[in-house]
């Protein structure tokens, strides 16, 4: 029986990584879209060559790896360049994710992605779980975790899909506004429910 795929997403500071870790501890096969995004631009992979051809050597670190901060600086301000980069990377990331998901042996597998909705990756999943927190909590956690100002934290929030958009796609919503023990208990409850599903639907 091929495992069905749960898409797990949430805005920055929502606690989706903590939720994902708990699912993994319960034996669920996890694929992280952020990791896939890093794998496709490793030295020697075709994507990195294309990026260097397009932006020049300035986006490489001395060791030949991609300088993410330099690339971010170039595309963050420029919508055209960002679109070019996304058009190159999204299909490759999608292939990488599918390859890793196909290795799953658990009853269901999880695709963790902060941009599940925006990138179209939600189409790879049969069900979507959104880890949701009030915006004030998101801002506070992001400022604490990344040591950024409120303005920077707000700027990050604005690039991600709006809460409304994420929640519109959700099959399940876990409001993570309490402590870690509570979050873990909620994940365990959902896990028991997911084990009863075939193909992600009751």
N, C-alpha and C positions, 0 to 999 in steps of 0.2 A: 504494500500500500504506500503510494507516494505521499510524503508529508505535505500538508497544506501550509500556506505561508501567511504568517501574521505580520502586518506592517506595524512597527512601533515608532511613534513619533511624539514630538512635544517641542515647545519652544525652548530657547536657551534658558538654563536655570530651572527647568521644570522637574528635573530628576529622572529623565529617561535613561541615563546611563546606570543609575542606581537600580532602577526597575529591571533593566536588561541584565545586569549582573545577577540579580536574584533569579530571573528565569534561567540563566545559564547554570546557576548552582543547582537548579531543579532538573538539569539534564537536557534542557532545550538547546538545539543547535542554533547558534547565533551568527548572523552575518552583519557586519557594521559597514554601512555605506561610506562612512568617512575613511575607513581602512581601505576599502576598494578604491576610493578616490586617490589615496596615496599610492597604492600599488600600480595604478595605470600610468603614473608619471615618474616611476623609478628609472634611474639611468639604464639605458639599453632598451627601454620600451619605446615603441614607435611614437607614442603621444608626446614624449619629452622632445624628441627630434623635431616634431611639427611645431611645438611651442617655441623652441629655440629659433627655428627658421622664421617664425612669425614675429617674435618680440626681440630676437637678438640675444647674444651671450650675457647681457646684463641680468638676465633672470636665473643665471646659474651661480651656485656657490663655488668656491675654489675647488671643492672635491668633485665637481661635476654633477652634483645633485641639484634639484630644483630649489631655488630660493623662494619659498612660498610668500614671504612678506613682500619681496620685490614684485612678484607677479600680482599679488593682491593690490598693491599700490597702483599698478598700471591699469587693472580692470575695474577696481572699485569705483573710480571716478568716471569711467568711460563705458557707457551702456553698449556701444557697438562692439568694443573689444570683449566685453563680458559675454555678449551673445556669441561671438566667434568661438570663444573658449568653451562655453557651454555646449555649443553644437559639436565641437570636437570631442569633449570629454563625456557628456552624458551617455551616448551610446556605448562607449567603451566601458564606463563604470557599470552600466546595465548588464553588459556581457559578463563582466567580472563577478558581479553579484549573483547572476543566474548560475554561473559555474560553481560558486561556493554553496549556493542554496541546494544545488542538485546533489551535493555530497551528504546532505542531512540524513540521519538515520532515526531521528526522534519522530514521534507521531505528528508533530507540527514543528516548523522552523520559524525563526524570527528574523526579519529584516529591520535593523535599527537604522533610522535615517532622520536627521533633523529636517531635511528638505523632501520628505516623502511625497508631500502633496505638490510642491512647486516643481520638482524635477520630473514628475510623471512616474516616479518609482512605485507609487501606490498601485499602479496597474499590474505589478508583479505579485501583489498580495491578494488573498481571498477575504481578508478581514483586517480591520484597522483599529488599533488601540492607541488612543491619544492620552498622554500623561499631561494633565492640565493643571495650571496654577494661576491664581489671580496675578494680574500684571505687576502689582506692587511687590509681591513675593519674588517674581521673576527678576525684577530690577535689583532688588536687594541681594539676592543670591548671586547674580551675575557680577555686581559690583564687588562683593566680598571675594568671590572665587577668582575673578580675573584681575582684581585690583584696578578697575576702570572707573571713570567718573559716571555720574548718572546720565550725562549727555551721550557718552560713548555707548553705555548699555542700551539707551533708547534707540540709538542709531542701529545697533545690531538687531534689536527687536523689529525695527521697521523693515529690514531687508527680508526677514522671514515671513512666511505666510501669516496672515492675521489669524488670531485665535478663532474667529468666526469661521474662516475658511477651513482651518484644520478640523474644527468640531463638526463642520458640515459633512466631512468625509468619514467621521468616526462611527464605528459599530459599537465600540466600548470606550468609556471615558473614565479615567482614574484621576480623581482630584487629589493631588499630592501636596496638601497644605498642613500635614502633621509631621510626626517624626519618622525615622527610618524603620523602626519596628512595625509601625502601622503600615507603611508602604510595603514592606516585605509580606505582611499578613494579607494585604490586598492582592499582591502578585500571586501568592499561593492559592488564594480563592479563585482568581481568574484561571490559573493553571489547571486546577481541578475541573473547572468548567470547560476549558479548551480541550482537555483530554476526551471529553464526551462528544466533541464535534467531529463530523466527517466533512472534509472539504471546507472547513471554516464556518459552516452555517448550521444552526440547530436543526 
